[in-house]
Amino acid sequence: VRLAGEVSKGIYTESFKFKFSSGDPVNFARMNNEAVARVFVNGKLSDQVGEIEDETSDDIPGNKMLFATAIPYEKDGEYYVDLVVENSRYAAKGHGKLYLWHVGRPAVIHEFMGILLSTESFRAGMFFLAFLGHMILFLTHIRYKVNLYFGLFCFAWVFRSVASESNVLKVILPGLTWNLALKMYYVSIALAFIFFILTF
């Protein structure tokens, strides 16, 4: 159940009440890019991304995976978790992004994140191998430009894969800003399209 949010002093608040079938621990995870947010679980501060200053317009955005573990509380025979998120209205205003919450048991959340990263990493690796193979073919047959263009297409798609929402590039380069990663993502798609057309 999503409860009504409040807005005050440059902060908007999201409130959620989750209902579970048991009191087993659950995890909440959300990727935050160029954002400032604080997460409260059952009334206690659990995690934070970015820095909230006295003047909210001076908030310092950050990039990280917000991660919270909660033990549901029992009320009238049911199990609940109250999740409150304070987000800065100034950070993530132009280029930042807040992803959807992933909710589940700790092992499931870790497995999901691992699969997400592994899938894109595998895809990027396959395109990189294809790039190397076509570059070798091009060097042995210089006049046949198709190998060059298709190899460059594969190389561009490597960047598209690692700069996608799976955030593989953020794992490799933690200091990379989301804004730059997004630019690399769209530029790589444009270049891949051009090189693919040139193969015909």
N, C-alpha and C positions, 0 to 999 in steps of 0.2 A: 504494500500500500504506500503510495507516495503522498506525503502530507504537504500542506501548503507551505511554501517557502517564504522567508522574510528577507527584506532588503534594508540595510542600514549602513551608513558610513562607508559606502563603496564595497560592502560585502553582501553577497546574496547567499541565502542558506537553503540547502536542499535537505529535506527530512524524509526518511524512509522507515517503514516498519515491516520487517520480514517475519513471516510465520514459518516454523519448521515442525517436522513431525517428531523430532527428538531433541534432546539436549546436547547432542554431539557437537564438538567444535566445528566452526565453519570459517572459511576465508573469504575476504572481499579484496578484489584487485582491480585497479584501474590505471591505465597509462595516462600520464599527464605531460603535455608538451608545452613549454613556455607558459606555465600556469602557476598560480598560487592558490593553495587549498589546504585546509585542515580537516581531518576526519575524526569524528567522535563516535565511539562505539559504546552503547549503553551508558552514555553520559561522561565517558572518559576519553581524553585526547589519545588517539592511537597512532596517527602518522601525519606527516606534513610534507608538502612540496613547496619550494620557494620560501621567501622571507616576507612576512607581513610587517610593514613599517608603521610608525605612528600616523603618517599621512599615507592613506591607502594608494594615492596616485604615485607614490614612490616605491610601491611593492616590487620586490625583486623576483621575477619568475624563475622557475626551475624545471628540470626534466627528470622524472623518475617514475617508477611504478609504485603507486600507493598500495600498501599491503597491510591488511588488518586481520587479525584472528579474533574471533568472538565466541563466547560461550553463551548460548541462548538462555534467557531467564524464563522461569515458569510462572504462568499466570492463568488461573482457572483451568489447569490441566493442559494448557497449550504452551508452546515454546516460541519466544520472540527475541528478535534482535533489533534495537533501535540504532539506526545509522544516520548521523547528521554530518553534512559536509558544508563547510564555509568556503566559498569561492570568491576571489577578488574580482571585482567588476572591471578592474583596470588591466590586470594581466590577462593574457589570452583574449584580448579585445580585438586585435587585428589579425594576428597570424597564429595564435595558439590554438590548441585543440584539447578537448577533454573526451576521452573514449568512454564507452559504456562500461558499467560495472560487471565484473565476472564474479559470480557467487557460487560457492560449492565447498565441499570438504577439502581440507588442505592438500591431500594427495591428488585429488582430481584437478585442483587449480594448478599445482606444480606440473602435473602431467600435460594439462592443456597448454600452458605456456611453453613447455619443452617441445611439444609437437608443433606448435606454431612457429617457433624459431627454427626447429630442425627441418620443417618442410621448405621454408624459404631458403635456408642455407643449402639444402640439397639441390634445390632448383637453380640457385645461383652457381653452385659448383658444377652442375651439368652444363650450363651455358658457358662457363669459363673454359671447361674442357673442350667444348665445341669451338670456342674462339681459338684456342691453341691449335686444334686440329686444322682448322681452315687457314690459319696463318702459315702453318707448315706447308699445306697444299699450295697456298699462294706463292710462297718463296720458291717452291719447286716448279711452279707454272706461272711465272710472272705475268704473262700476257693474258691469262684468264682471270679477269677482275672479279668474277662472281664470288670466288673464294674470299677475296679481300672484303667485299661489301657484306657478305653473309657473316664473316668473322667479326666485323665491326658491329653488325646487328646483335650478335650474341654478346659481345662485350658491353654494349649499351644496356642490354637486358639484364646483365649481371647487376648493374647499378639500380635498375628498376626493381629487381627482386629484393636487394638488401636495404633499399630506401623505402620500401612499402610500409604499411601500417604494422607489420610484424616487428619493426624496429631492430632488425638484425644489425643495421649500420650503427645504431646507438649502442649496441653491445660491443661492437668492435671499436668504435670511437666514442667513448662516453662524453667527451667534451663537445661533440658536434651539436649545434643547435637544431631544433626541429625545423626552423624556417629554412636553413640551408639544406637540410635533408629533403624537405619538400621540393625545393627548387631543383635539386639533383634528380628527384623522382620524375618530375614533369619534363625536364630537359632530356633525360635518358629515354623517355617514351617518344619524344619528338625525333631524337636522333635515330632511335631504333626504327621508326616508321620510314624515315628517309633512306636509311641503309637497306631496309627490306625492299623498298620500291626499286632501288638501284640494282638489285640482284636480277631483275627481269630485263 
